[in-house]
Amino acid sequence: MFGLFEKAILGMAFLRLMSGSLEILAAVFILKYNEVEKALLINSSLALIGPLVLIATTTIGLFGIAEKVSFMKMFWILCGVGFILYGVKSQ
């Protein structure tokens, strides 16, 4: 079944599945500990993981389309990701 998909697609999907699993696990821990301080600590840990997953999946996708997209378009895509990260950065 996995032979039907490109390697880049499988890599991106795997990273997103792992990221989603971490989100669900974090929600379970937040409910388990039932303390606001610990919930904030868990939530802030997720805030570190999110941008890393975004960068990793975008990188895999760009390598997957590298021969189809010009260098200039890749530059603009990377700039866009950079602007997203800058925009969500706290203060």
QUIQUI-V702848 format. One record per residue. RES is the residue in three letters. SS is DSSP state (helix for helix, strand for strand, loop for the rest). PSI is psi in whole degrees, -180 to 180 (999 if undefined). Layout:
# QUIQUI-V702848
RES|SS|PSI / RES|SS|PSI
This chain:
# QUIQUI-V702848
MET|loop|-41 / PHE|helix|-13 / GLY|helix|-14 / LEU|helix|-17 / PHE|loop|151 / GLU|loop|155 / LYS|helix|-39 / ALA|helix|-40 / ILE|helix|-44 / LEU|helix|-41 / GLY|helix|-44 / MET|helix|-44 / ALA|helix|-41 / PHE|helix|-45 / LEU|helix|-41 / ARG|helix|-37 / LEU|helix|-42 / MET|helix|-41 / SER|helix|-44 / GLY|helix|-38 / SER|helix|-39 / LEU|helix|-38 / GLU|helix|-44 / ILE|helix|-43 / LEU|helix|-40 / ALA|helix|-41 / ALA|helix|-40 / VAL|helix|-44 / PHE|helix|-39 / ILE|helix|-44 / LEU|helix|-38 / LYS|helix|-48 / TYR|helix|-32 / ASN|loop|37 / GLU|loop|135 / VAL|helix|-40 / GLU|helix|-46 / LYS|helix|-35 / ALA|helix|-40 / LEU|helix|-38 / LEU|helix|-45 / ILE|helix|-44 / ASN|helix|-40 / SER|helix|-29 / SER|helix|-39 / LEU|helix|-32 / ALA|helix|-25 / LEU|helix|-34 / ILE|helix|-37 / GLY|helix|-54 / PRO|helix|-34 / LEU|helix|-40 / VAL|helix|-40 / LEU|helix|-47 / ILE|helix|-44 / ALA|helix|-45 / THR|helix|-38 / THR|helix|-41 / THR|helix|-46 / ILE|helix|-44 / GLY|helix|-41 / LEU|helix|-40 / PHE|helix|-33 / GLY|helix|-29 / ILE|loop|15 / ALA|loop|-40 / GLU|loop|-12 / LYS|loop|-16 / VAL|loop|141 / SER|loop|161 / PHE|helix|-39 / MET|helix|-41 / LYS|helix|-37 / MET|helix|-40 / PHE|helix|-46 / TRP|helix|-35 / ILE|helix|-47 / LEU|helix|-38 / CYS|helix|-41 / GLY|helix|-44 / VAL|helix|-42 / GLY|helix|-42 / PHE|helix|-38 / ILE|helix|-47 / LEU|helix|-40 / TYR|helix|-39 / GLY|helix|-32 / VAL|helix|-4 / LYS|loop|134 / SER|loop|127 / GLN|loop|999
